[in-house]
Amino acid sequence: MLTISKESIEKNFRKYLSLVEQTGEDIIVTSDNVPLIKLTSLTRKRSVADAFQDVRGKIKYHEDVLQPETEEWGDI
């Protein structure tokens, strides 16, 4: 998370808006080192690792997950 001053965002708003849009990183805007607002993307890009972080290490495979299951589902 990036922290910038109110003056900095006033001078470079387009730059910071583009940064949030491209990276999904949040920006905290401060005034006299006191947080005022948080600039965040509504469509955050998440990596695969982030998306499955809460279930990592909890899933167990008992068979070959790549084996076709045509018997159960029939031909598609």
PyMOL Python script that loads the backbone (N, CA, C, O; Angstrom):
from pymol import cmd

cmd.read_pdbstr("""\
ATOM      1  N   MET A   1       0.850  -1.173   0.000  1.00  0.00           N
ATOM      2  CA  MET A   1       0.000   0.000   0.000  1.00  0.00           C
ATOM      3  C   MET A   1       0.894   1.233   0.000  1.00  0.00           C
ATOM      4  O   MET A   1       1.833   1.342   0.789  1.00  0.00           O
ATOM      5  N   LEU A   2       0.591   2.129  -0.873  1.00  0.00           N
ATOM      6  CA  LEU A   2       1.360   3.358  -1.039  1.00  0.00           C
ATOM      7  C   LEU A   2       0.715   4.475  -0.220  1.00  0.00           C
ATOM      8  O   LEU A   2      -0.509   4.593  -0.179  1.00  0.00           O
ATOM      9  N   THR A   3       1.538   5.288   0.426  1.00  0.00           N
ATOM     10  CA  THR A   3       1.043   6.443   1.187  1.00  0.00           C
ATOM     11  C   THR A   3       1.639   7.706   0.591  1.00  0.00           C
ATOM     12  O   THR A   3       2.856   7.823   0.440  1.00  0.00           O
ATOM     13  N   ILE A   4       0.766   8.654   0.252  1.00  0.00           N
ATOM     14  CA  ILE A   4       1.221   9.915  -0.352  1.00  0.00           C
ATOM     15  C   ILE A   4       0.530  11.091   0.337  1.00  0.00           C
ATOM     16  O   ILE A   4      -0.485  10.928   1.014  1.00  0.00           O
ATOM     17  N   SER A   5       1.100  12.262   0.149  1.00  0.00           N
ATOM     18  CA  SER A   5       0.512  13.465   0.752  1.00  0.00           C
ATOM     19  C   SER A   5      -0.612  14.010  -0.128  1.00  0.00           C
ATOM     20  O   SER A   5      -0.697  13.710  -1.319  1.00  0.00           O
ATOM     21  N   LYS A   6      -1.457  14.805   0.483  1.00  0.00           N
ATOM     22  CA  LYS A   6      -2.556  15.456  -0.227  1.00  0.00           C
ATOM     23  C   LYS A   6      -2.015  16.340  -1.348  1.00  0.00           C
ATOM     24  O   LYS A   6      -2.595  16.396  -2.432  1.00  0.00           O
ATOM     25  N   GLU A   7      -0.923  17.020  -1.092  1.00  0.00           N
ATOM     26  CA  GLU A   7      -0.314  17.892  -2.097  1.00  0.00           C
ATOM     27  C   GLU A   7       0.181  17.100  -3.302  1.00  0.00           C
ATOM     28  O   GLU A   7       0.048  17.538  -4.445  1.00  0.00           O
ATOM     29  N   SER A   8       0.750  15.940  -3.034  1.00  0.00           N
ATOM     30  CA  SER A   8       1.269  15.106  -4.109  1.00  0.00           C
ATOM     31  C   SER A   8       0.159  14.592  -5.023  1.00  0.00           C
ATOM     32  O   SER A   8       0.319  14.567  -6.244  1.00  0.00           O
ATOM     33  N   ILE A   9      -0.955  14.186  -4.438  1.00  0.00           N
ATOM     34  CA  ILE A   9      -2.051  13.691  -5.273  1.00  0.00           C
ATOM     35  C   ILE A   9      -2.711  14.826  -6.058  1.00  0.00           C
ATOM     36  O   ILE A   9      -3.214  14.615  -7.161  1.00  0.00           O
ATOM     37  N   GLU A  10      -2.705  16.029  -5.482  1.00  0.00           N
ATOM     38  CA  GLU A  10      -3.250  17.178  -6.213  1.00  0.00           C
ATOM     39  C   GLU A  10      -2.431  17.459  -7.464  1.00  0.00           C
ATOM     40  O   GLU A  10      -2.990  17.803  -8.505  1.00  0.00           O
ATOM     41  N   LYS A  11      -1.129  17.318  -7.374  1.00  0.00           N
ATOM     42  CA  LYS A  11      -0.250  17.608  -8.512  1.00  0.00           C
ATOM     43  C   LYS A  11      -0.183  16.462  -9.520  1.00  0.00           C
ATOM     44  O   LYS A  11       0.027  16.707 -10.708  1.00  0.00           O
ATOM     45  N   ASN A  12      -0.354  15.228  -9.078  1.00  0.00           N
ATOM     46  CA  ASN A  12      -0.136  14.059  -9.939  1.00  0.00           C
ATOM     47  C   ASN A  12      -1.315  13.094  -9.923  1.00  0.00           C
ATOM     48  O   ASN A  12      -1.120  11.879  -9.936  1.00  0.00           O
ATOM     49  N   PHE A  13      -2.536  13.622  -9.897  1.00  0.00           N
ATOM     50  CA  PHE A  13      -3.706  12.761  -9.757  1.00  0.00           C
ATOM     51  C   PHE A  13      -3.792  11.711 -10.858  1.00  0.00           C
ATOM     52  O   PHE A  13      -4.029  10.539 -10.568  1.00  0.00           O
ATOM     53  N   ARG A  14      -3.606  12.102 -12.098  1.00  0.00           N
ATOM     54  CA  ARG A  14      -3.704  11.143 -13.212  1.00  0.00           C
ATOM     55  C   ARG A  14      -2.691  10.020 -13.083  1.00  0.00           C
ATOM     56  O   ARG A  14      -3.002   8.863 -13.367  1.00  0.00           O
ATOM     57  N   LYS A  15      -1.487  10.353 -12.658  1.00  0.00           N
ATOM     58  CA  LYS A  15      -0.439   9.353 -12.473  1.00  0.00           C
ATOM     59  C   LYS A  15      -0.857   8.314 -11.424  1.00  0.00           C
ATOM     60  O   LYS A  15      -0.718   7.112 -11.648  1.00  0.00           O
ATOM     61  N   TYR A  16      -1.368   8.783 -10.284  1.00  0.00           N
ATOM     62  CA  TYR A  16      -1.766   7.871  -9.216  1.00  0.00           C
ATOM     63  C   TYR A  16      -3.024   7.084  -9.575  1.00  0.00           C
ATOM     64  O   TYR A  16      -3.152   5.915  -9.211  1.00  0.00           O
ATOM     65  N   LEU A  17      -3.936   7.712 -10.275  1.00  0.00           N
ATOM     66  CA  LEU A  17      -5.136   7.015 -10.727  1.00  0.00           C
ATOM     67  C   LEU A  17      -4.757   5.875 -11.667  1.00  0.00           C
ATOM     68  O   LEU A  17      -5.292   4.771 -11.567  1.00  0.00           O
ATOM     69  N   SER A  18      -3.840   6.150 -12.569  1.00  0.00           N
ATOM     70  CA  SER A  18      -3.362   5.125 -13.487  1.00  0.00           C
ATOM     71  C   SER A  18      -2.660   3.991 -12.745  1.00  0.00           C
ATOM     72  O   SER A  18      -2.816   2.823 -13.103  1.00  0.00           O
ATOM     73  N   LEU A  19      -1.892   4.328 -11.717  1.00  0.00           N
ATOM     74  CA  LEU A  19      -1.200   3.323 -10.918  1.00  0.00           C
ATOM     75  C   LEU A  19      -2.188   2.375 -10.238  1.00  0.00           C
ATOM     76  O   LEU A  19      -2.000   1.159 -10.259  1.00  0.00           O
ATOM     77  N   VAL A  20      -3.225   2.925  -9.644  1.00  0.00           N
ATOM     78  CA  VAL A  20      -4.248   2.107  -8.992  1.00  0.00           C
ATOM     79  C   VAL A  20      -4.948   1.238 -10.024  1.00  0.00           C
ATOM     80  O   VAL A  20      -5.212   0.062  -9.774  1.00  0.00           O
ATOM     81  N   GLU A  21      -5.242   1.803 -11.164  1.00  0.00           N
ATOM     82  CA  GLU A  21      -5.941   1.085 -12.215  1.00  0.00           C
ATOM     83  C   GLU A  21      -5.111  -0.080 -12.753  1.00  0.00           C
ATOM     84  O   GLU A  21      -5.650  -1.160 -12.994  1.00  0.00           O
ATOM     85  N   GLN A  22      -3.816   0.125 -12.943  1.00  0.00           N
ATOM     86  CA  GLN A  22      -2.949  -0.892 -13.531  1.00  0.00           C
ATOM     87  C   GLN A  22      -2.539  -1.969 -12.539  1.00  0.00           C
ATOM     88  O   GLN A  22      -2.494  -3.146 -12.896  1.00  0.00           O
ATOM     89  N   THR A  23      -2.240  -1.592 -11.304  1.00  0.00           N
ATOM     90  CA  THR A  23      -1.692  -2.549 -10.342  1.00  0.00           C
ATOM     91  C   THR A  23      -2.706  -3.053  -9.330  1.00  0.00           C
ATOM     92  O   THR A  23      -2.522  -4.127  -8.757  1.00  0.00           O
ATOM     93  N   GLY A  24      -3.776  -2.297  -9.100  1.00  0.00           N
ATOM     94  CA  GLY A  24      -4.739  -2.665  -8.068  1.00  0.00           C
ATOM     95  C   GLY A  24      -4.269  -2.307  -6.670  1.00  0.00           C
ATOM     96  O   GLY A  24      -4.946  -2.609  -5.687  1.00  0.00           O
ATOM     97  N   GLU A  25      -3.101  -1.659  -6.576  1.00  0.00           N
ATOM     98  CA  GLU A  25      -2.562  -1.281  -5.272  1.00  0.00           C
ATOM     99  C   GLU A  25      -3.348  -0.104  -4.689  1.00  0.00           C
ATOM    100  O   GLU A  25      -3.685   0.840  -5.404  1.00  0.00           O
ATOM    101  N   ASP A  26      -3.636  -0.167  -3.396  1.00  0.00           N
ATOM    102  CA  ASP A  26      -4.327   0.927  -2.716  1.00  0.00           C
ATOM    103  C   ASP A  26      -3.371   2.069  -2.432  1.00  0.00           C
ATOM    104  O   ASP A  26      -2.170   1.864  -2.255  1.00  0.00           O
ATOM    105  N   ILE A  27      -3.922   3.282  -2.391  1.00  0.00           N
ATOM    106  CA  ILE A  27      -3.141   4.471  -2.048  1.00  0.00           C
ATOM    107  C   ILE A  27      -3.838   5.178  -0.894  1.00  0.00           C
ATOM    108  O   ILE A  27      -5.033   5.466  -0.963  1.00  0.00           O
ATOM    109  N   ILE A  28      -3.094   5.451   0.155  1.00  0.00           N
ATOM    110  CA  ILE A  28      -3.594   6.233   1.287  1.00  0.00           C
ATOM    111  C   ILE A  28      -3.119   7.668   1.102  1.00  0.00           C
ATOM    112  O   ILE A  28      -1.929   7.915   0.909  1.00  0.00           O
ATOM    113  N   VAL A  29      -4.062   8.618   1.162  1.00  0.00           N
ATOM    114  CA  VAL A  29      -3.739  10.034   1.027  1.00  0.00           C
ATOM    115  C   VAL A  29      -3.756  10.645   2.420  1.00  0.00           C
ATOM    116  O   VAL A  29      -4.710  10.474   3.179  1.00  0.00           O
ATOM    117  N   THR A  30      -2.674  11.368   2.747  1.00  0.00           N
ATOM    118  CA  THR A  30      -2.537  11.947   4.085  1.00  0.00           C
ATOM    119  C   THR A  30      -2.463  13.467   4.041  1.00  0.00           C
ATOM    120  O   THR A  30      -2.118  14.063   3.021  1.00  0.00           O
ATOM    121  N   SER A  31      -2.794  14.070   5.161  1.00  0.00           N
ATOM    122  CA  SER A  31      -2.610  15.495   5.369  1.00  0.00           C
ATOM    123  C   SER A  31      -1.907  15.646   6.707  1.00  0.00           C
ATOM    124  O   SER A  31      -2.442  15.247   7.742  1.00  0.00           O
ATOM    125  N   ASP A  32      -0.716  16.218   6.691  1.00  0.00           N
ATOM    126  CA  ASP A  32       0.114  16.319   7.903  1.00  0.00           C
ATOM    127  C   ASP A  32       0.300  14.947   8.559  1.00  0.00           C
ATOM    128  O   ASP A  32       0.207  14.805   9.778  1.00  0.00           O
ATOM    129  N   ASN A  33       0.564  13.946   7.720  1.00  0.00           N
ATOM    130  CA  ASN A  33       0.778  12.555   8.144  1.00  0.00           C
ATOM    131  C   ASN A  33      -0.429  11.900   8.812  1.00  0.00           C
ATOM    132  O   ASN A  33      -0.281  10.885   9.492  1.00  0.00           O
ATOM    133  N   VAL A  34      -1.606  12.460   8.628  1.00  0.00           N
ATOM    134  CA  VAL A  34      -2.836  11.871   9.150  1.00  0.00           C
ATOM    135  C   VAL A  34      -3.621  11.329   7.952  1.00  0.00           C
ATOM    136  O   VAL A  34      -3.913  12.094   7.032  1.00  0.00           O
ATOM    137  N   PRO A  35      -3.971  10.044   7.928  1.00  0.00           N
ATOM    138  CA  PRO A  35      -4.718   9.479   6.799  1.00  0.00           C
ATOM    139  C   PRO A  35      -6.067  10.164   6.604  1.00  0.00           C
ATOM    140  O   PRO A  35      -6.822  10.369   7.555  1.00  0.00           O
ATOM    141  N   LEU A  36      -6.353  10.515   5.344  1.00  0.00           N
ATOM    142  CA  LEU A  36      -7.626  11.155   5.002  1.00  0.00           C
ATOM    143  C   LEU A  36      -8.535  10.224   4.221  1.00  0.00           C
ATOM    144  O   LEU A  36      -9.686   9.995   4.593  1.00  0.00           O
ATOM    145  N   ILE A  37      -8.001   9.693   3.135  1.00  0.00           N
ATOM    146  CA  ILE A  37      -8.799   8.843   2.255  1.00  0.00           C
ATOM    147  C   ILE A  37      -7.949   7.690   1.745  1.00  0.00           C
ATOM    148  O   ILE A  37      -6.720   7.713   1.813  1.00  0.00           O
ATOM    149  N   LYS A  38      -8.654   6.664   1.223  1.00  0.00           N
ATOM    150  CA  LYS A  38      -7.969   5.555   0.577  1.00  0.00           C
ATOM    151  C   LYS A  38      -8.494   5.461  -0.846  1.00  0.00           C
ATOM    152  O   LYS A  38      -9.701   5.353  -1.066  1.00  0.00           O
ATOM    153  N   LEU A  39      -7.591   5.502  -1.800  1.00  0.00           N
ATOM    154  CA  LEU A  39      -7.925   5.357  -3.209  1.00  0.00           C
ATOM    155  C   LEU A  39      -7.722   3.891  -3.556  1.00  0.00           C
ATOM    156  O   LEU A  39      -6.611   3.373  -3.449  1.00  0.00           O
ATOM    157  N   THR A  40      -8.797   3.219  -3.973  1.00  0.00           N
ATOM    158  CA  THR A  40      -8.723   1.788  -4.240  1.00  0.00           C
ATOM    159  C   THR A  40      -9.479   1.452  -5.515  1.00  0.00           C
ATOM    160  O   THR A  40     -10.405   2.162  -5.907  1.00  0.00           O
ATOM    161  N   SER A  41      -9.083   0.382  -6.144  1.00  0.00           N
ATOM    162  CA  SER A  41      -9.728  -0.078  -7.368  1.00  0.00           C
ATOM    163  C   SER A  41     -10.917  -0.966  -7.015  1.00  0.00           C
ATOM    164  O   SER A  41     -10.830  -1.786  -6.101  1.00  0.00           O
ATOM    165  N   LEU A  42     -12.004  -0.810  -7.721  1.00  0.00           N
ATOM    166  CA  LEU A  42     -13.159  -1.673  -7.496  1.00  0.00           C
ATOM    167  C   LEU A  42     -12.994  -3.016  -8.195  1.00  0.00           C
ATOM    168  O   LEU A  42     -13.624  -4.001  -7.808  1.00  0.00           O
ATOM    169  N   THR A  43     -12.161  -3.060  -9.211  1.00  0.00           N
ATOM    170  CA  THR A  43     -11.877  -4.306  -9.923  1.00  0.00           C
ATOM    171  C   THR A  43     -10.420  -4.663  -9.696  1.00  0.00           C
ATOM    172  O   THR A  43      -9.567  -4.419 -10.549  1.00  0.00           O
ATOM    173  N   ARG A  44     -10.151  -5.231  -8.560  1.00  0.00           N
ATOM    174  CA  ARG A  44      -8.787  -5.573  -8.168  1.00  0.00           C
ATOM    175  C   ARG A  44      -8.318  -6.816  -8.897  1.00  0.00           C
ATOM    176  O   ARG A  44      -9.034  -7.815  -8.956  1.00  0.00           O
ATOM    177  N   LYS A  45      -7.115  -6.756  -9.452  1.00  0.00           N
ATOM    178  CA  LYS A  45      -6.509  -7.908 -10.088  1.00  0.00           C
ATOM    179  C   LYS A  45      -5.871  -8.761  -9.013  1.00  0.00           C
ATOM    180  O   LYS A  45      -5.072  -8.278  -8.210  1.00  0.00           O
ATOM    181  N   ARG A  46      -6.232 -10.038  -9.003  1.00  0.00           N
ATOM    182  CA  ARG A  46      -5.690 -10.950  -8.007  1.00  0.00           C
ATOM    183  C   ARG A  46      -4.899 -12.042  -8.704  1.00  0.00           C
ATOM    184  O   ARG A  46      -5.273 -12.517  -9.776  1.00  0.00           O
ATOM    185  N   SER A  47      -3.827 -12.420  -8.091  1.00  0.00           N
ATOM    186  CA  SER A  47      -3.042 -13.525  -8.631  1.00  0.00           C
ATOM    187  C   SER A  47      -3.717 -14.837  -8.240  1.00  0.00           C
ATOM    188  O   SER A  47      -4.569 -14.868  -7.352  1.00  0.00           O
ATOM    189  N   VAL A  48      -3.331 -15.907  -8.903  1.00  0.00           N
ATOM    190  CA  VAL A  48      -3.869 -17.218  -8.576  1.00  0.00           C
ATOM    191  C   VAL A  48      -3.522 -17.578  -7.135  1.00  0.00           C
ATOM    192  O   VAL A  48      -4.351 -18.132  -6.413  1.00  0.00           O
ATOM    193  N   ALA A  49      -2.297 -17.262  -6.719  1.00  0.00           N
ATOM    194  CA  ALA A  49      -1.875 -17.554  -5.345  1.00  0.00           C
ATOM    195  C   ALA A  49      -2.766 -16.831  -4.339  1.00  0.00           C
ATOM    196  O   ALA A  49      -3.141 -17.415  -3.323  1.00  0.00           O
ATOM    197  N   ASP A  50      -3.110 -15.577  -4.603  1.00  0.00           N
ATOM    198  CA  ASP A  50      -3.979 -14.821  -3.702  1.00  0.00           C
ATOM    199  C   ASP A  50      -5.397 -15.394  -3.679  1.00  0.00           C
ATOM    200  O   ASP A  50      -6.022 -15.477  -2.622  1.00  0.00           O
ATOM    201  N   ALA A  51      -5.897 -15.787  -4.846  1.00  0.00           N
ATOM    202  CA  ALA A  51      -7.262 -16.297  -4.944  1.00  0.00           C
ATOM    203  C   ALA A  51      -7.454 -17.587  -4.152  1.00  0.00           C
ATOM    204  O   ALA A  51      -8.527 -17.810  -3.593  1.00  0.00           O
ATOM    205  N   PHE A  52      -6.430 -18.440  -4.097  1.00  0.00           N
ATOM    206  CA  PHE A  52      -6.550 -19.723  -3.422  1.00  0.00           C
ATOM    207  C   PHE A  52      -5.776 -19.794  -2.115  1.00  0.00           C
ATOM    208  O   PHE A  52      -5.561 -20.883  -1.584  1.00  0.00           O
ATOM    209  N   GLN A  53      -5.359 -18.662  -1.594  1.00  0.00           N
ATOM    210  CA  GLN A  53      -4.548 -18.620  -0.381  1.00  0.00           C
ATOM    211  C   GLN A  53      -5.254 -19.253   0.823  1.00  0.00           C
ATOM    212  O   GLN A  53      -4.608 -19.934   1.619  1.00  0.00           O
ATOM    213  N   ASP A  54      -6.555 -19.043   0.971  1.00  0.00           N
ATOM    214  CA  ASP A  54      -7.267 -19.549   2.143  1.00  0.00           C
ATOM    215  C   ASP A  54      -7.452 -21.063   2.145  1.00  0.00           C
ATOM    216  O   ASP A  54      -7.716 -21.636   3.202  1.00  0.00           O
ATOM    217  N   VAL A  55      -7.321 -21.736   0.992  1.00  0.00           N
ATOM    218  CA  VAL A  55      -7.480 -23.190   0.938  1.00  0.00           C
ATOM    219  C   VAL A  55      -6.157 -23.924   0.689  1.00  0.00           C
ATOM    220  O   VAL A  55      -6.131 -25.153   0.638  1.00  0.00           O
ATOM    221  N   ARG A  56      -5.076 -23.182   0.536  1.00  0.00           N
ATOM    222  CA  ARG A  56      -3.778 -23.811   0.281  1.00  0.00           C
ATOM    223  C   ARG A  56      -3.419 -24.750   1.427  1.00  0.00           C
ATOM    224  O   ARG A  56      -3.449 -24.368   2.597  1.00  0.00           O
ATOM    225  N   GLY A  57      -3.079 -25.989   1.066  1.00  0.00           N
ATOM    226  CA  GLY A  57      -2.688 -26.990   2.044  1.00  0.00           C
ATOM    227  C   GLY A  57      -3.854 -27.715   2.690  1.00  0.00           C
ATOM    228  O   GLY A  57      -3.633 -28.604   3.512  1.00  0.00           O
ATOM    229  N   LYS A  58      -5.092 -27.366   2.347  1.00  0.00           N
ATOM    230  CA  LYS A  58      -6.261 -28.001   2.952  1.00  0.00           C
ATOM    231  C   LYS A  58      -6.935 -29.007   2.028  1.00  0.00           C
ATOM    232  O   LYS A  58      -7.765 -29.794   2.484  1.00  0.00           O
ATOM    233  N   ILE A  59      -6.598 -29.000   0.744  1.00  0.00           N
ATOM    234  CA  ILE A  59      -7.218 -29.891  -0.226  1.00  0.00           C
ATOM    235  C   ILE A  59      -6.332 -31.121  -0.404  1.00  0.00           C
ATOM    236  O   ILE A  59      -5.116 -31.015  -0.565  1.00  0.00           O
ATOM    237  N   LYS A  60      -6.978 -32.302  -0.370  1.00  0.00           N
ATOM    238  CA  LYS A  60      -6.238 -33.559  -0.540  1.00  0.00           C
ATOM    239  C   LYS A  60      -6.788 -34.291  -1.755  1.00  0.00           C
ATOM    240  O   LYS A  60      -8.000 -34.375  -1.950  1.00  0.00           O
ATOM    241  N   TYR A  61      -5.886 -34.815  -2.560  1.00  0.00           N
ATOM    242  CA  TYR A  61      -6.252 -35.578  -3.746  1.00  0.00           C
ATOM    243  C   TYR A  61      -6.060 -37.053  -3.445  1.00  0.00           C
ATOM    244  O   TYR A  61      -5.000 -37.456  -2.966  1.00  0.00           O
ATOM    245  N   HIS A  62      -7.073 -37.863  -3.722  1.00  0.00           N
ATOM    246  CA  HIS A  62      -6.997 -39.288  -3.456  1.00  0.00           C
ATOM    247  C   HIS A  62      -6.794 -40.096  -4.734  1.00  0.00           C
ATOM    248  O   HIS A  62      -6.444 -41.274  -4.671  1.00  0.00           O
ATOM    249  N   GLU A  63      -7.009 -39.478  -5.882  1.00  0.00           N
ATOM    250  CA  GLU A  63      -6.822 -40.150  -7.163  1.00  0.00           C
ATOM    251  C   GLU A  63      -6.172 -39.181  -8.130  1.00  0.00           C
ATOM    252  O   GLU A  63      -5.878 -38.039  -7.776  1.00  0.00           O
ATOM    253  N   ASP A  64      -5.949 -39.639  -9.352  1.00  0.00           N
ATOM    254  CA  ASP A  64      -5.363 -38.804 -10.388  1.00  0.00           C
ATOM    255  C   ASP A  64      -6.409 -37.786 -10.852  1.00  0.00           C
ATOM    256  O   ASP A  64      -7.420 -38.166 -11.442  1.00  0.00           O
ATOM    257  N   VAL A  65      -6.173 -36.505 -10.591  1.00  0.00           N
ATOM    258  CA  VAL A  65      -7.150 -35.471 -10.942  1.00  0.00           C
ATOM    259  C   VAL A  65      -7.232 -35.226 -12.441  1.00  0.00           C
ATOM    260  O   VAL A  65      -8.181 -34.596 -12.907  1.00  0.00           O
ATOM    261  N   LEU A  66      -6.269 -35.703 -13.198  1.00  0.00           N
ATOM    262  CA  LEU A  66      -6.276 -35.515 -14.641  1.00  0.00           C
ATOM    263  C   LEU A  66      -6.908 -36.685 -15.388  1.00  0.00           C
ATOM    264  O   LEU A  66      -7.049 -36.631 -16.610  1.00  0.00           O
ATOM    265  N   GLN A  67      -7.287 -37.730 -14.680  1.00  0.00           N
ATOM    266  CA  GLN A  67      -7.901 -38.898 -15.295  1.00  0.00           C
ATOM    267  C   GLN A  67      -9.305 -38.539 -15.786  1.00  0.00           C
ATOM    268  O   GLN A  67     -10.094 -37.965 -15.036  1.00  0.00           O
ATOM    269  N   PRO A  68      -9.624 -38.878 -17.053  1.00  0.00           N
ATOM    270  CA  PRO A  68     -10.966 -38.571 -17.575  1.00  0.00           C
ATOM    271  C   PRO A  68     -12.048 -39.319 -16.808  1.00  0.00           C
ATOM    272  O   PRO A  68     -11.832 -40.450 -16.371  1.00  0.00           O
ATOM    273  N   GLU A  69     -13.184 -38.708 -16.645  1.00  0.00           N
ATOM    274  CA  GLU A  69     -14.312 -39.304 -15.928  1.00  0.00           C
ATOM    275  C   GLU A  69     -15.477 -39.525 -16.883  1.00  0.00           C
ATOM    276  O   GLU A  69     -16.619 -39.192 -16.566  1.00  0.00           O
ATOM    277  N   THR A  70     -15.185 -40.090 -18.058  1.00  0.00           N
ATOM    278  CA  THR A  70     -16.239 -40.274 -19.062  1.00  0.00           C
ATOM    279  C   THR A  70     -17.300 -41.273 -18.613  1.00  0.00           C
ATOM    280  O   THR A  70     -18.449 -41.172 -19.043  1.00  0.00           O
ATOM    281  N   GLU A  71     -16.949 -42.227 -17.767  1.00  0.00           N
ATOM    282  CA  GLU A  71     -17.933 -43.200 -17.289  1.00  0.00           C
ATOM    283  C   GLU A  71     -19.000 -42.510 -16.458  1.00  0.00           C
ATOM    284  O   GLU A  71     -20.189 -42.796 -16.601  1.00  0.00           O
ATOM    285  N   GLU A  72     -18.583 -41.618 -15.606  1.00  0.00           N
ATOM    286  CA  GLU A  72     -19.536 -40.945 -14.731  1.00  0.00           C
ATOM    287  C   GLU A  72     -20.375 -39.912 -15.481  1.00  0.00           C
ATOM    288  O   GLU A  72     -21.581 -39.804 -15.258  1.00  0.00           O
ATOM    289  N   TRP A  73     -19.729 -39.150 -16.376  1.00  0.00           N
ATOM    290  CA  TRP A  73     -20.398 -38.032 -17.045  1.00  0.00           C
ATOM    291  C   TRP A  73     -20.868 -38.367 -18.444  1.00  0.00           C
ATOM    292  O   TRP A  73     -21.664 -37.620 -19.014  1.00  0.00           O
ATOM    293  N   GLY A  74     -20.412 -39.444 -19.003  1.00  0.00           N
ATOM    294  CA  GLY A  74     -20.771 -39.782 -20.360  1.00  0.00           C
ATOM    295  C   GLY A  74     -19.972 -38.949 -21.349  1.00  0.00           C
ATOM    296  O   GLY A  74     -19.217 -38.061 -20.954  1.00  0.00           O
ATOM    297  N   ASP A  75     -20.136 -39.230 -22.610  1.00  0.00           N
ATOM    298  CA  ASP A  75     -19.422 -38.472 -23.633  1.00  0.00           C
ATOM    299  C   ASP A  75     -20.054 -37.101 -23.809  1.00  0.00           C
ATOM    300  O   ASP A  75     -21.273 -36.977 -23.930  1.00  0.00           O
ATOM    301  N   ILE A  76     -19.237 -36.105 -23.820  1.00  0.00           N
ATOM    302  CA  ILE A  76     -19.744 -34.731 -23.961  1.00  0.00           C
ATOM    303  C   ILE A  76     -19.468 -34.235 -25.350  1.00  0.00           C
ATOM    304  O   ILE A  76     -19.812 -33.101 -25.681  1.00  0.00           O
TER     305      ILE A  76
END
""", "prot")
cmd.dss("prot")
cmd.show_as("cartoon", "prot")
cmd.util.cbc("prot")
cmd.orient("prot")
